[in-house]
């Protein structure tokens, strides 16, 4: 039985989540039809463009993503604090980029004077919109519905395009976040779709490396702001050069003839997180296989399960083994 969405997402415990969607017509999300020879690779661009566009509308930052032939991976960060600072105009403007809104919101934008009851209704509507703009389920729904409609038009068919709802995993600490991001970024290398991270098209690591060569970070993605410290700006708690080096070294290790590479050149990020090289390779090649729920240290898992009223901590033993 599938776990209820409210049992998988707990912003009290973490704002970071790993989300996966898989196509019901597995071979034809972005791959090539072996029977007809028709290529659907262009759809990977659809997904990437829509994902990055939604990241500019929602109070949800994109930390990592990979658009594969039959599924998508993304690591998302929910920024409730930022959404709470938005004015009424900002909330309406963002929502109207997605939907036409209600008669009340349209009148507000047009400058129509509203009565007191209408103002109260507007206030309630804004509260709903603000909450939705921090909701991963709404984010994934809009992303997947848009791609499904375009694909169905192209395929001249109707019906489901995605396999039910998306799956999500809570990432409860820095080690889980780093491991999951690297796992996502290395998906094409692991699947032999690309030889190196920078040549893996439609991934966050390729976009980050492209921009890093210009001495900047992509504005569409959550920035790397360095190791945790006082008065820390919002962003990922790692150094960008360290992370890129780590992904590059890990990608080389995935090749059978390069197994000892990370161990001999242990990046600072692994030392700080306390993850040994052998465990790191397991994490970045088998993350979804070894973890089937929230991921983090023992205390973080205990807190998450308590807040979500979960009786079992299914991943506690494997977290202790691999994230230490």
C-alpha contacts under 8 A as a table, 3 or more apart, distances in Angstrom:
res1	aa1	res2	aa2	distance
3	X	7	X	6.52
3	X	8	X	7.15
4	X	7	X	5.29
4	X	8	X	6.84
5	X	8	X	5.18
5	X	9	X	6.42
6	X	9	X	5.47
6	X	10	X	7.21
6	X	308	X	7.92
7	X	10	X	7.35
7	X	308	X	5.67
7	X	310	X	7.84
8	X	168	X	6.65
8	X	169	X	6.55
8	X	170	X	6.65
8	X	293	X	7.68
8	X	294	X	7.47
9	X	17	X	7.77
9	X	168	X	7.79
9	X	169	X	7.77
9	X	170	X	6.50
10	X	13	X	5.64
10	X	14	X	6.52
10	X	15	X	7.76
10	X	170	X	7.76
10	X	304	X	7.37
10	X	307	X	7.74
10	X	308	X	7.24
11	X	14	X	5.06
11	X	15	X	5.27
11	X	78	X	7.85
12	X	15	X	7.82
13	X	172	X	6.79
13	X	300	X	7.54
13	X	303	X	7.28
13	X	304	X	5.92
14	X	17	X	7.93
14	X	170	X	6.95
14	X	171	X	6.76
14	X	172	X	5.56
14	X	173	X	7.87
15	X	76	X	7.91
15	X	77	X	5.23
15	X	78	X	4.97
15	X	79	X	7.07
16	X	75	X	6.91
16	X	76	X	5.63
16	X	77	X	4.58
16	X	78	X	6.66
16	X	170	X	6.27
16	X	171	X	5.45
16	X	172	X	7.29
16	X	177	X	7.40
17	X	75	X	5.55
17	X	76	X	5.28
17	X	77	X	6.58
17	X	168	X	6.35
17	X	169	X	5.44
17	X	170	X	4.73
17	X	171	X	5.59
18	X	73	X	7.24
18	X	74	X	5.77
18	X	75	X	4.43
18	X	76	X	6.44
18	X	168	X	5.35
18	X	169	X	4.99
18	X	170	X	6.58
18	X	171	X	7.10
18	X	180	X	7.33
19	X	73	X	5.89
19	X	74	X	5.35
19	X	75	X	6.27
19	X	76	X	7.54
19	X	166	X	6.63
19	X	167	X	5.54
19	X	168	X	4.34
19	X	169	X	6.58
20	X	71	X	7.10
20	X	72	X	5.59
20	X	73	X	4.77
20	X	74	X	6.65
20	X	166	X	5.59
20	X	167	X	5.16
20	X	168	X	6.40
21	X	71	X	5.52
21	X	72	X	5.36
21	X	73	X	6.97
21	X	162	X	6.99
21	X	163	X	7.25
21	X	165	X	7.31
21	X	166	X	4.72
21	X	167	X	6.55
22	X	26	X	7.36
22	X	70	X	6.07
22	X	71	X	4.19
22	X	72	X	6.56
22	X	162	X	5.80
22	X	163	X	5.57
22	X	166	X	7.51
23	X	26	X	5.02
23	X	28	X	7.89
23	X	29	X	6.08
23	X	70	X	5.50
23	X	71	X	5.85
23	X	161	X	5.84
23	X	162	X	4.24
23	X	163	X	5.44
24	X	160	X	7.01
24	X	161	X	5.48
24	X	162	X	4.85
24	X	163	X	4.60
25	X	28	X	5.75
25	X	29	X	6.83
25	X	70	X	7.93
25	X	161	X	6.50
25	X	162	X	7.59
26	X	29	X	6.30
26	X	69	X	7.99
26	X	70	X	5.05
26	X	71	X	7.88
27	X	30	X	7.49
27	X	31	X	5.78
27	X	32	X	6.82
27	X	33	X	6.64
27	X	69	X	7.17
27	X	70	X	6.07
28	X	31	X	5.25
28	X	32	X	6.41
28	X	33	X	6.52
28	X	40	X	6.44
28	X	69	X	7.48
28	X	70	X	6.79
29	X	40	X	6.75
29	X	41	X	8.00
29	X	43	X	6.90
29	X	44	X	7.90
29	X	69	X	5.97
29	X	70	X	5.04
29	X	71	X	7.37
30	X	39	X	7.53
30	X	40	X	4.59
30	X	41	X	4.42
30	X	42	X	6.75
30	X	43	X	5.26
30	X	44	X	5.62
30	X	68	X	7.15
30	X	69	X	4.57
30	X	70	X	6.26
31	X	39	X	6.24
31	X	40	X	5.31
31	X	41	X	5.50
31	X	69	X	4.72
31	X	70	X	6.89
32	X	37	X	6.29
32	X	38	X	5.71
32	X	39	X	4.34
32	X	40	X	5.77
32	X	41	X	7.11
33	X	36	X	5.61
33	X	37	X	5.09
33	X	38	X	5.25
33	X	39	X	6.39
33	X	40	X	7.92
34	X	37	X	5.20
34	X	38	X	7.59
39	X	42	X	7.79
40	X	43	X	5.81
41	X	44	X	5.77
41	X	45	X	7.79
41	X	69	X	7.58
42	X	45	X	5.49
42	X	46	X	6.95
43	X	46	X	4.83
43	X	47	X	6.43
43	X	151	X	7.91
44	X	47	X	5.23
44	X	48	X	6.25
44	X	67	X	5.92
44	X	68	X	7.34
44	X	69	X	7.66
44	X	202	X	6.77
45	X	48	X	5.08
45	X	49	X	5.94
45	X	202	X	6.88
46	X	49	X	5.35
46	X	50	X	6.14
46	X	147	X	6.98
47	X	50	X	5.30
47	X	51	X	5.96
47	X	67	X	7.11
47	X	143	X	7.57
47	X	147	X	6.67
48	X	51	X	5.13
48	X	52	X	6.15
48	X	67	X	7.00
48	X	202	X	6.29
49	X	52	X	5.37
49	X	53	X	6.11
50	X	53	X	5.04
50	X	54	X	6.12
50	X	143	X	6.46
51	X	54	X	5.28
51	X	55	X	6.35
51	X	143	X	6.48
52	X	55	X	5.09
52	X	56	X	6.80
52	X	62	X	7.61
52	X	220	X	5.91
52	X	221	X	7.75
53	X	56	X	5.37
53	X	57	X	6.89
53	X	220	X	7.89
54	X	57	X	5.08
54	X	58	X	6.04
54	X	139	X	7.31
54	X	143	X	7.62
55	X	58	X	5.54
55	X	59	X	7.29
55	X	60	X	5.90
55	X	61	X	5.74
55	X	62	X	6.33
55	X	220	X	6.81
55	X	221	X	7.84
56	X	59	X	7.81
56	X	220	X	6.90
57	X	94	X	5.58
57	X	95	X	7.81
57	X	97	X	7.66
57	X	133	X	7.77
58	X	61	X	7.84
58	X	94	X	7.52
58	X	133	X	4.85
58	X	134	X	6.36
58	X	139	X	7.44
59	X	78	X	6.26
59	X	79	X	5.34
59	X	80	X	6.73
59	X	82	X	6.60
59	X	83	X	5.71
59	X	133	X	5.87
59	X	134	X	5.33
60	X	76	X	6.46
60	X	77	X	5.45
60	X	78	X	4.55
60	X	79	X	5.84
60	X	133	X	7.67
60	X	134	X	6.19
60	X	136	X	7.68
61	X	76	X	5.70
61	X	77	X	4.91
61	X	78	X	6.42
61	X	79	X	7.30
61	X	221	X	6.48
61	X	222	X	5.47
62	X	65	X	7.42
62	X	74	X	7.30
62	X	75	X	6.27
62	X	76	X	4.89
62	X	77	X	6.41
62	X	220	X	7.40
62	X	221	X	5.09
62	X	222	X	5.60
63	X	74	X	7.44
63	X	75	X	5.30
63	X	76	X	5.64
63	X	77	X	6.84
63	X	181	X	7.35
63	X	204	X	7.73
63	X	221	X	5.88
63	X	222	X	5.15
63	X	223	X	7.86
63	X	236	X	7.70
64	X	74	X	5.43
64	X	75	X	4.99
64	X	76	X	7.31
64	X	181	X	5.69
64	X	184	X	6.69
64	X	185	X	6.62
64	X	203	X	7.48
64	X	204	X	5.18
64	X	205	X	7.37
64	X	221	X	7.68
65	X	72	X	7.47
65	X	73	X	5.37
65	X	74	X	4.05
65	X	75	X	6.29
65	X	181	X	7.96
65	X	184	X	6.13
65	X	185	X	6.50
65	X	202	X	7.99
65	X	203	X	5.45
65	X	204	X	5.23
66	X	72	X	5.95
66	X	73	X	5.24
66	X	74	X	6.49
66	X	184	X	6.00
66	X	185	X	6.12
66	X	187	X	6.82
66	X	188	X	7.60
66	X	202	X	6.10
66	X	203	X	4.36
66	X	204	X	6.61
67	X	71	X	6.59
67	X	72	X	4.69
67	X	73	X	6.53
67	X	202	X	5.76
67	X	203	X	6.47
68	X	71	X	5.27
68	X	72	X	5.66
68	X	73	X	7.91
68	X	187	X	7.72
68	X	188	X	7.02
73	X	184	X	6.15
74	X	184	X	6.94
75	X	180	X	7.64
75	X	181	X	6.59
75	X	184	X	7.86
78	X	134	X	6.10
78	X	135	X	7.78
78	X	136	X	7.71
79	X	82	X	5.56
79	X	83	X	6.68
79	X	134	X	6.91
80	X	83	X	5.11
80	X	84	X	6.24
80	X	134	X	6.12
81	X	84	X	5.20
81	X	85	X	6.67
82	X	85	X	5.32
82	X	86	X	6.87
83	X	86	X	5.37
83	X	130	X	6.51
83	X	133	X	7.49
83	X	134	X	7.11
84	X	130	X	7.45
86	X	89	X	7.91
86	X	90	X	5.65
86	X	91	X	6.22
87	X	90	X	5.14
87	X	91	X	6.31
88	X	91	X	5.25
88	X	92	X	6.23
88	X	126	X	6.68
89	X	92	X	5.27
89	X	93	X	5.98
89	X	109	X	7.92
90	X	93	X	5.10
90	X	94	X	6.12
91	X	94	X	5.27
91	X	95	X	6.17
91	X	126	X	6.79
91	X	129	X	6.88
91	X	130	X	6.26
92	X	95	X	5.10
92	X	96	X	5.94
92	X	101	X	8.00
92	X	105	X	6.97
92	X	126	X	7.16
92	X	129	X	7.71
93	X	96	X	5.20
93	X	97	X	6.49
94	X	97	X	5.31
94	X	98	X	7.15
95	X	98	X	5.33
95	X	99	X	6.08
95	X	100	X	7.80
95	X	101	X	7.07
95	X	129	X	6.82
95	X	133	X	7.83
96	X	99	X	4.92
96	X	100	X	5.20
96	X	101	X	5.95
97	X	100	X	7.64
100	X	106	X	7.85
101	X	105	X	6.09
101	X	106	X	6.72
102	X	105	X	5.27
102	X	106	X	6.17
103	X	106	X	5.07
103	X	107	X	6.06
104	X	107	X	5.13
104	X	108	X	6.22
104	X	118	X	7.15
104	X	121	X	7.84
104	X	122	X	6.36
105	X	108	X	5.00
105	X	109	X	6.27
105	X	122	X	6.76
106	X	109	X	5.21
106	X	110	X	6.20
107	X	110	X	4.97
107	X	111	X	6.21
107	X	112	X	5.19
107	X	113	X	7.93
108	X	111	X	5.16
108	X	112	X	5.82
108	X	113	X	7.54
108	X	114	X	7.68
109	X	112	X	7.69
114	X	118	X	5.70
114	X	119	X	6.14
115	X	118	X	5.15
115	X	119	X	6.16
116	X	119	X	4.99
116	X	120	X	6.28
117	X	120	X	5.10
117	X	121	X	6.27
118	X	121	X	4.99
118	X	122	X	6.09
119	X	122	X	4.94
119	X	123	X	6.18
120	X	123	X	5.03
120	X	124	X	6.37
121	X	124	X	5.15
121	X	125	X	6.16
122	X	125	X	4.97
122	X	126	X	6.11
123	X	126	X	5.17
123	X	127	X	6.36
124	X	127	X	5.14
124	X	128	X	6.45
125	X	128	X	5.11
125	X	129	X	6.24
126	X	129	X	5.03
126	X	130	X	5.95
127	X	130	X	5.14
127	X	131	X	6.27
128	X	131	X	5.25
128	X	132	X	6.25
129	X	132	X	5.04
129	X	133	X	6.16
130	X	133	X	5.23
130	X	134	X	6.89
131	X	134	X	5.45
131	X	135	X	6.48
132	X	135	X	4.89
132	X	138	X	6.27
133	X	138	X	7.43
133	X	139	X	7.55
135	X	138	X	5.41
135	X	139	X	6.36
136	X	139	X	4.87
136	X	140	X	6.08
137	X	140	X	5.25
137	X	141	X	5.93
138	X	141	X	4.97
138	X	142	X	6.16
139	X	142	X	5.52
139	X	143	X	6.28
140	X	143	X	5.03
140	X	144	X	5.92
140	X	166	X	7.42
141	X	144	X	5.36
141	X	145	X	5.87
142	X	145	X	5.30
142	X	146	X	6.10
143	X	146	X	5.55
143	X	147	X	6.55
144	X	147	X	5.24
144	X	148	X	6.01
144	X	162	X	7.51
145	X	148	X	5.01
145	X	149	X	6.15
146	X	149	X	5.35
146	X	150	X	6.44
147	X	150	X	5.26
147	X	151	X	6.06
148	X	151	X	5.15
148	X	152	X	5.98
148	X	160	X	7.56
148	X	161	X	5.42
148	X	162	X	7.36
149	X	152	X	5.20
149	X	153	X	6.20
150	X	153	X	5.21
150	X	154	X	6.23
151	X	154	X	5.01
151	X	155	X	5.99
151	X	161	X	7.82
152	X	155	X	4.93
152	X	156	X	5.69
152	X	157	X	5.18
152	X	158	X	5.79
152	X	159	X	7.79
152	X	161	X	7.54
153	X	156	X	4.92
153	X	157	X	6.56
153	X	158	X	7.97
154	X	157	X	7.98
160	X	163	X	7.47
162	X	165	X	7.54
163	X	166	X	7.79
169	X	292	X	7.61
169	X	293	X	5.51
169	X	294	X	5.18
169	X	295	X	7.23
170	X	293	X	7.08
170	X	294	X	4.46
170	X	295	X	6.16
171	X	174	X	7.99
171	X	176	X	5.48
171	X	177	X	5.63
171	X	294	X	6.08
171	X	295	X	5.14
171	X	296	X	6.27
172	X	176	X	6.53
172	X	177	X	7.45
172	X	294	X	7.05
172	X	295	X	5.83
172	X	296	X	4.69
172	X	297	X	7.40
172	X	300	X	6.10
172	X	301	X	7.29
173	X	176	X	5.48
173	X	177	X	6.25
173	X	295	X	7.80
173	X	296	X	5.36
173	X	297	X	6.97
173	X	300	X	7.44
174	X	177	X	4.96
174	X	178	X	6.05
174	X	237	X	7.48
174	X	273	X	7.26
175	X	178	X	5.27
175	X	179	X	6.08
175	X	273	X	5.72
175	X	275	X	7.70
175	X	296	X	7.24
175	X	323	X	6.62
176	X	179	X	5.23
176	X	180	X	6.00
176	X	295	X	5.91
176	X	296	X	5.59
176	X	323	X	7.46
177	X	180	X	5.28
177	X	181	X	6.06
178	X	181	X	5.23
178	X	182	X	6.19
179	X	182	X	5.29
179	X	183	X	6.08
179	X	280	X	7.23
179	X	283	X	6.01
179	X	284	X	5.95
179	X	287	X	7.78
180	X	183	X	4.89
180	X	184	X	6.15
180	X	283	X	7.59
180	X	284	X	6.93
180	X	287	X	6.78
181	X	184	X	5.14
181	X	185	X	6.08
182	X	185	X	5.01
182	X	186	X	5.96
182	X	247	X	6.01
182	X	284	X	6.01
183	X	186	X	5.33
183	X	187	X	6.31
183	X	283	X	7.12
183	X	284	X	4.22
183	X	285	X	6.23
183	X	286	X	7.88
183	X	287	X	6.62
184	X	187	X	5.37
185	X	188	X	7.54
185	X	197	X	7.31
185	X	203	X	6.25
185	X	204	X	6.45
185	X	205	X	5.67
185	X	247	X	7.65
186	X	189	X	5.25
186	X	190	X	6.05
186	X	197	X	6.59
186	X	247	X	7.27
186	X	251	X	6.60
186	X	284	X	7.54
187	X	190	X	5.14
187	X	191	X	6.09
188	X	191	X	4.97
188	X	192	X	6.05
188	X	193	X	4.92
188	X	194	X	5.58
188	X	197	X	7.97
188	X	200	X	5.98
189	X	192	X	4.98
189	X	193	X	5.87
189	X	194	X	4.89
189	X	195	X	5.77
189	X	196	X	6.25
189	X	197	X	6.73
189	X	200	X	7.00
189	X	251	X	6.65
189	X	254	X	8.00
190	X	193	X	7.63
190	X	251	X	7.78
190	X	254	X	6.81
190	X	285	X	7.18
191	X	194	X	7.73
192	X	195	X	6.69
193	X	200	X	7.18
194	X	197	X	7.23
194	X	199	X	5.99
194	X	200	X	5.04
194	X	201	X	7.94
195	X	199	X	6.80
195	X	200	X	7.47
196	X	199	X	5.44
196	X	200	X	6.49
196	X	248	X	7.34
196	X	251	X	6.62
196	X	252	X	7.80
197	X	200	X	5.23
197	X	205	X	6.38
197	X	206	X	6.07
197	X	247	X	7.34
197	X	248	X	6.45
197	X	251	X	6.95
198	X	201	X	7.75
198	X	205	X	6.72
198	X	206	X	4.46
198	X	207	X	7.91
198	X	209	X	6.28
198	X	210	X	7.53
199	X	206	X	6.51
200	X	203	X	6.33
200	X	205	X	7.99
200	X	206	X	6.09
201	X	206	X	6.47
202	X	206	X	7.28
202	X	207	X	7.85
203	X	206	X	5.51
203	X	207	X	6.59
204	X	207	X	5.08
204	X	208	X	6.05
204	X	221	X	7.83
205	X	208	X	4.96
205	X	209	X	6.06
205	X	244	X	7.54
206	X	209	X	5.23
206	X	210	X	6.12
207	X	210	X	5.12
207	X	211	X	6.31
207	X	218	X	7.06
208	X	211	X	5.27
208	X	212	X	5.92
208	X	217	X	6.32
208	X	218	X	6.21
209	X	212	X	4.88
209	X	213	X	6.26
209	X	244	X	7.43
210	X	213	X	5.55
210	X	214	X	7.20
211	X	214	X	5.20
211	X	215	X	6.57
211	X	216	X	5.43
211	X	217	X	5.53
211	X	218	X	5.96
212	X	215	X	4.74
212	X	216	X	5.14
212	X	217	X	6.00
213	X	216	X	7.46
217	X	221	X	7.94
217	X	223	X	6.54
218	X	221	X	5.73
218	X	223	X	7.56
219	X	222	X	7.53
219	X	223	X	7.69
222	X	235	X	5.73
222	X	236	X	6.71
223	X	234	X	7.98
223	X	235	X	5.10
223	X	236	X	6.03
224	X	235	X	5.55
224	X	236	X	4.57
224	X	237	X	6.43
224	X	238	X	5.77
224	X	239	X	5.81
224	X	240	X	5.44
225	X	232	X	7.74
225	X	233	X	6.71
225	X	234	X	7.23
225	X	235	X	5.49
225	X	236	X	5.76
225	X	237	X	5.93
225	X	238	X	6.25
225	X	239	X	6.27
225	X	240	X	7.66
226	X	236	X	7.18
226	X	237	X	5.26
226	X	238	X	4.34
226	X	239	X	4.21
226	X	240	X	7.32
227	X	237	X	4.93
227	X	238	X	4.88
227	X	239	X	6.43
228	X	232	X	6.67
228	X	237	X	5.60
228	X	238	X	7.70
229	X	232	X	5.56
238	X	242	X	7.36
238	X	243	X	6.94
238	X	269	X	7.42
239	X	242	X	5.33
239	X	243	X	6.30
240	X	243	X	5.14
240	X	244	X	6.16
241	X	244	X	5.22
241	X	245	X	6.04
242	X	245	X	5.17
242	X	246	X	6.04
242	X	267	X	6.79
242	X	268	X	7.04
242	X	269	X	6.36
243	X	246	X	4.96
243	X	247	X	6.20
243	X	269	X	7.29
244	X	247	X	5.20
244	X	248	X	6.09
245	X	248	X	5.05
245	X	249	X	6.07
245	X	267	X	7.46
246	X	249	X	5.22
246	X	250	X	6.02
246	X	267	X	6.28
246	X	269	X	7.73
247	X	250	X	5.03
247	X	251	X	5.98
248	X	251	X	5.11
248	X	252	X	6.41
249	X	252	X	5.14
249	X	253	X	6.31
249	X	261	X	6.80
249	X	262	X	5.95
250	X	253	X	4.92
250	X	254	X	6.42
250	X	262	X	6.71
250	X	281	X	7.06
250	X	284	X	7.89
251	X	254	X	5.30
251	X	255	X	7.31
252	X	255	X	5.63
252	X	258	X	6.02
252	X	259	X	7.86
252	X	261	X	7.31
253	X	256	X	6.92
253	X	257	X	7.79
253	X	258	X	4.94
253	X	259	X	4.81
253	X	260	X	7.03
253	X	261	X	6.05
253	X	262	X	6.90
253	X	281	X	7.70
254	X	258	X	7.24
254	X	259	X	7.07
254	X	281	X	7.83
254	X	285	X	7.95
255	X	258	X	5.54
255	X	259	X	6.93
256	X	259	X	5.84
258	X	261	X	5.70
259	X	262	X	7.66
260	X	263	X	5.52
260	X	264	X	6.43
261	X	264	X	5.54
261	X	265	X	6.41
262	X	265	X	5.01
262	X	266	X	5.36
262	X	267	X	7.66
262	X	277	X	6.38
263	X	266	X	5.40
263	X	277	X	5.66
263	X	278	X	7.97
266	X	270	X	6.91
266	X	271	X	7.36
266	X	277	X	7.42
267	X	270	X	5.74
267	X	271	X	6.86
268	X	271	X	5.09
268	X	272	X	6.19
269	X	272	X	5.19
269	X	273	X	6.23
270	X	273	X	5.11
270	X	274	X	5.91
270	X	275	X	5.43
270	X	276	X	7.10
270	X	277	X	7.77
271	X	274	X	5.03
271	X	275	X	6.56
271	X	276	X	7.75
274	X	323	X	7.46
274	X	324	X	5.65
275	X	279	X	6.58
275	X	280	X	6.35
275	X	322	X	7.36
275	X	323	X	5.80
275	X	324	X	5.19
276	X	279	X	5.48
276	X	280	X	6.21
276	X	324	X	7.15
277	X	280	X	4.92
277	X	281	X	6.39
278	X	281	X	5.48
278	X	282	X	6.73
279	X	282	X	5.14
279	X	283	X	6.18
279	X	322	X	5.28
279	X	323	X	7.41
280	X	283	X	5.01
280	X	284	X	6.15
280	X	322	X	7.58
281	X	284	X	5.29
281	X	285	X	6.12
282	X	285	X	5.36
282	X	286	X	5.57
282	X	287	X	7.21
282	X	322	X	7.97
283	X	286	X	5.51
283	X	287	X	4.87
283	X	322	X	7.29
284	X	287	X	5.86
286	X	289	X	5.06
286	X	290	X	6.09
287	X	290	X	5.58
287	X	291	X	5.97
288	X	291	X	5.32
288	X	292	X	6.52
289	X	292	X	7.14
290	X	318	X	7.32
291	X	294	X	7.52
291	X	295	X	6.95
291	X	315	X	6.23
291	X	318	X	7.63
292	X	314	X	7.78
292	X	315	X	7.06
293	X	314	X	7.23
293	X	315	X	6.61
294	X	301	X	7.07
294	X	315	X	7.23
295	X	301	X	7.09
295	X	315	X	6.99
295	X	319	X	6.71
296	X	300	X	5.97
296	X	301	X	5.98
296	X	319	X	6.33
296	X	323	X	7.56
297	X	300	X	5.36
297	X	301	X	6.14
297	X	316	X	7.73
297	X	319	X	6.40
297	X	320	X	6.76
297	X	323	X	7.19
298	X	301	X	5.14
298	X	302	X	6.12
298	X	316	X	6.21
298	X	319	X	7.45
298	X	320	X	6.92
299	X	302	X	5.01
299	X	303	X	6.18
300	X	303	X	5.17
300	X	304	X	6.11
301	X	304	X	5.04
301	X	305	X	6.12
301	X	313	X	7.07
301	X	316	X	7.00
302	X	305	X	5.27
302	X	306	X	6.16
302	X	313	X	7.38
303	X	306	X	5.10
303	X	307	X	6.15
304	X	307	X	5.25
304	X	308	X	6.09
305	X	308	X	5.07
305	X	309	X	5.71
305	X	310	X	4.76
305	X	311	X	7.04
305	X	312	X	7.51
305	X	313	X	6.78
306	X	309	X	5.00
306	X	310	X	6.32
307	X	310	X	7.86
310	X	313	X	7.40
313	X	316	X	5.65
314	X	317	X	7.70
315	X	318	X	5.51
315	X	319	X	5.98
316	X	319	X	5.15
316	X	320	X	6.21
317	X	320	X	5.19
317	X	321	X	6.28
318	X	321	X	4.96
318	X	322	X	6.06
319	X	322	X	5.37
319	X	323	X	5.39
319	X	324	X	7.93
320	X	323	X	5.77
320	X	324	X	6.24
321	X	324	X	6.32
